[in-house]
Amino acid sequence: MPLILNLYIQPNASRTEVCGLHGGALKIKVSAPPADHQANDKLLEFLGKSFKVSRKQVILKHGDHARQKTVIISNPGCSPEMLLDTA
């Protein structure tokens, strides 16, 4: 069963990490600039590692050029609550 995440992204951070909630979305700081899709690539890589899935199983559905994003993760290896526990 796929997991759908509503995210709020802050690019150009010192490191990539989950920061908690922001307006009903999961806030993630990303250590990459938004230019040339670098922040999106870093975000999807981070989510793949966090949910123990391959990069192919993490799909950016909406928000390619926005801070608000929707991501779909196929067959996640853990729950999204686990990310909040590390925040």
Secondary structure as the mmCIF struct_conf table of DSSP 4:
data_model
#
loop_
_struct_conf.conf_type_id
_struct_conf.id
_struct_conf.beg_label_comp_id
_struct_conf.beg_label_asym_id
_struct_conf.beg_label_seq_id
_struct_conf.end_label_comp_id
_struct_conf.end_label_asym_id
_struct_conf.end_label_seq_id
STRN STRN1 LEU A 3 GLN A 10
BEND BEND1 ASN A 12 ASN A 12
BEND BEND2 SER A 14 ARG A 15
STRN STRN2 GLU A 17 HIS A 22
TURN_TY1_P TURN_TY1_P1 GLY A 23 GLY A 24
STRN STRN3 ALA A 25 LYS A 29
BEND BEND3 SER A 31 ALA A 32
BEND BEND4 PRO A 34 PRO A 34
HELX_RH_3T_P HELX_RH_3T_P1 ALA A 35 HIS A 37
HELX_RH_AL_P HELX_RH_AL_P1 GLN A 38 SER A 50
TURN_TY1_P TURN_TY1_P2 PHE A 51 LYS A 52
HELX_RH_3T_P HELX_RH_3T_P2 ARG A 55 GLN A 57
STRN STRN4 VAL A 58 HIS A 62
TURN_TY1_P TURN_TY1_P3 ASP A 64 HIS A 65
BEND BEND5 ALA A 66 ARG A 67
STRN STRN5 GLN A 68 ILE A 73
BEND BEND6 SER A 74 ASN A 75
BEND BEND7 GLY A 77 CYS A 78
TURN_TY1_P TURN_TY1_P4 PRO A 80 PRO A 80
HELX_RH_AL_P HELX_RH_AL_P2 GLU A 81 THR A 86
#
